[in-house]
Amino acid sequence: MQTETEKKNSILVVEDSPNERVGLCRLLERSGFAVRGAEDGIDALTQIKRKNFDLLLVDVGLPRMNGLELLSHLPKSPRPIIMVITGNSTAETVLGALREHAERCITKPVEPEELVQTIRSALDHPAVAKKMQVLSADPHFVELRIPCERPIADCIQEYFRQLDSDLQPKVRQSAELAFHELLMNAIEWGGRLDPGAEVQVTFLKTERLLLYRIADPGTGFDPAKLEHAAVGHPGEEPDSHIDARNAKGLRPGGFGILMAKSLVDELIYNEAHNEVILLKYLDRKAA
């Protein structure tokens, strides 16, 4: 029979600042995890060879071997869940974490409760980021292929949030919300929550615009026949689709496409409606 200690998730905190390392270890220990600390990448690799950890919390700015170099030296199997934490969230750092399939790239400072919750969420849905295929990781052109699973949507959105962090908050938030809504539609409706099916996602950023492209594996849809969605009832009351959703036993909602249209400047579907492009134009003077 397993003891309570053996049931705890094990975490290795890789941080060169003694004060920060001790503080993070104490926080996670109080939250019920089995925690060890490493002062740099070399120390971390030595410990990983001796013990399998469930999750690594890795600072980027480490001596001898930085955090991203450490990730590239990790064994392929068994490979722990990876979370990168950094005080300098540059595009290079964010994309480096993405290439190494880290679950999150967290910018310091971070609220303790938020960090613990993010770690718990990652442990509840292991191997989410490992399933991503990174087709392009250029600062201005990110392209991914992801499985049709709900948890991965938050992982993807967090990366894109880091890449457009220099934008005016209102612009960034509206684009992110529209993207998330339509990505969830692609995963739930186009991909039918089938982990074996994939959605292709593109994020393009220029001086003048943000572009999101989402292509799902479904056959598409006819907007005029979406009885369960608000967009299928043009000119009627905005909640006139609710009866159709109740009849189908669907969860509350159905406003995703309509809301996305109101949040971005252009929303363009292909003929089959299984691929969509969202455009948000940028006013760099206000950004």
N, C-alpha and C positions, 0 to 999 in steps of 0.2 A: 504493500500500500504506500502511495506517495505521501511524503510529509508536506506540511504547508509550505516550507521553504522551497521544496522541489517543484511546487506548482507555480512559483513566482516566475514571471517573465524576467529574463536576464538582459541587462543593458550595459554596454560599455560606453562610458563618456570619454571622448577624446578631446582634451582641452589643455593648452599649454599654460594658461594662467592658473596658478594654484588656487587662488581665491574663487574664481569662477568654477573650476573643476569641483572643488569641495562643496560649493553652494549647490551646483546641479546634482551632485551625488546625494547630498542630504535631502534635497527636494524630492528626488525620485524614490529614495529609500522610504521617506515618510508616506509616499503614495503607494507603497506596497510592492515595489520592484526590488529585485536582487541586482545591485549595482556595483560596478568596478570602474576605476578611473585609469586613464592612460595619458601621459604628458605629451606625447607626440606620435607621429605615424609609425615609427620604428617600434616604440613600446606597444602600440596597439596591435601591430602584426604579430609580435611575440606572444601576446596574450591570446589572440585569436587562434594561433596554432595550438594552444593548450586547451582552449575551451570554446565551445560553440555558444555564441550569443544570439539572442532573439532579435536584438535591435542595436544599432550603432548610432550614437549621437555625436557627430563629427564636426569640430570647428575646422574652418578652411585654413586660416593663417597659422599653421603649425611649423615649428623648426624641423630641420633635417628632411622631413617628408611632409608636404602640405596635405590637407584633407582630401583634395581631389586625386592626388597621386596615390594616397592610401586606398581610395576606393578602386582605383585601377589595378591594385595589387591583391585585392580580396579574392579568395577562392570562389570559383563559380558555384560550387556545391559542397557543403551547405552554405548558402549565402544569406546573411542576416538582412533584415529590413534596415534601410539606410535613411537617416535624416541628417541633412546638412544644416549647420547653423553658422552664421557669419555676421560680422559687423560691417562688411563691405559688400553689399549685394549688387555687384556689377553684372552686366549681361554675360561676361565670360564665366563668372562664378555660377550663375543660374543655369546657363546652358551646359556647363561642365557637370553639374549635379544631374541635369536631365539626361545627358549622355550615359551617365553611370546608373541610371534608373533609381535615383533616390526618390523616396516617397514625398519628401518636402524639402524645400530650401528656405529656411527660416532666417529672417533678419533680426539681429539684436537691436535694441533690447526686446525681450519677449515677456509677456506676463506669465508668471509661474503656472497659474491655473490653465491658461491657454495652452502652454507647452505640454502639460500633463495630459490634457484632453486630446491634443493632437497625437501624442504618442499612443494613448489608449486606442484611438480610432485606427491608427496604422496597425497596431497589433491585432485588432478585431478583424481587419481585412488584409491579411498578409499577402505579399507577392503581387499587389495591385500594380505597382510601377514596373515590376519585372516583366509584365506582359506587354508593355508598350514597345512598339517598333519605332525607333527614331530615324526617320527618313532624311530629315534635314534639321540641323541645329545651328543655323546662322542667326545672328542677332536680329536680322530683318526678315528672316524667312524660316519659320519653324514648321515642320511637317511631321505628323505622327500617324501611326496606325494603331488603334486601340480596340480591345475587346468590348463587347456590349454588356458592360457591368456598371451598375450605378456608382459604386465607390470611386471608380477611376475618374469620373467627371470632376470631382472636387480636387483631385490631384492635378489634373491638367489645368484647371482654372487657376490654381495657386501659382503655377509656373508662369502662366500668361500675365497674371497680376504683377508678378515681379518684373516682367519685361516691359510693362507699360506704367511702371511706378512713377515715372517722371511727368505723367500727364495730369491735367487738372482733375481733381477727385470726381467731380460730377460727370465729366466725360468718361473717365475710366470706369466708374461704377455702372453707368448706363450700358456701356458696351459689354461689360462683363456679365451683367444680368441677362441681357438679350442672348449672348453666346451660350450661357449656362442653360437657359430655357430650351433653346433649340438643340443643344447637344443632348440633353436629357430626352427630348422627343426622338432624336435619331437612335439613341440607345434603347429606349423603351418600345417605340413603335416601329422604326425601321429595322432594328436588330432584334426585336422581340426578347430582349434580355438574354440572348443566346451567347454564352461566353465564347463559343466557337466562331461567331460572326464578328466582323470588324467595321468600325467607323473610321474614315480617314479625315483628319483634322488639319487645317492649315491656318497659321497665324502669320500675317504679313503686316509689317509696320514701316511706314515711310514718314517723311516730314509732314506730309499732307493728310494721311489717312491711316486708319486701322482697318484691316480686312480679316474677317474670319470666314473660312470655308468649311462646311461640314457635308460629307458625302456618306450616306448610310447604305447598308446592303439590301434594303427593302425594295419593293417594286414601286414605291411612291404612293401618292394619294391624289384624289380630286378634291380641292378645297370646297367645292359646292356640295360635296357629299359628307362633309365632316359634321354630322349632326351633334356629336358630343363635344365640339369645340366652338368657342365664341366666333371664330373667324368664318364658320360655316353658316352664320346667321346674320349676314350684313343687313343693316338698317333696322334690326330688331333690338329688343332690350339686351344689354350686355350679358345678362344671366339666363337668357332664353334656352341655352343649351343644357342647363342643369338637369332638366327632366330626362333628357336623352342619356346623360351620364348615369343618373340613378338607375334607369332601366337596364343599362349595361353592367351595373355593379362596379363602375369606375370610381376611383378616389376623387375627391373634390379637385377642381382645376379646370383646364380647358381654355385658359386665357393666354397660353404661352406664345402662340404665333401673333395674336393681336397685340400683346404687350411688347414683343420684340419689335414689331413694326413701329411702335411709338417711341422706342428707345434709341433706334439707330436712324441714320439718314436714308439708307437704302437697304431693302431686303429683297433679294432676287433669287427665285427658284428656277431650276431647269424645268424642262417640259414635263418630265415624269414626277417631279416634286420629291425626288430622293436625294437631291443635292441643293444646298442653299448657300448663298454668299451674303454676309452682313458687312456693310460699309459704314464707318463712322468717320466723318471728315474732321480734321483737326485745325483749330485756330492756334497756331504756335505762339502768337502774341499773348494768348490767355493761358497757355499751358505752363 
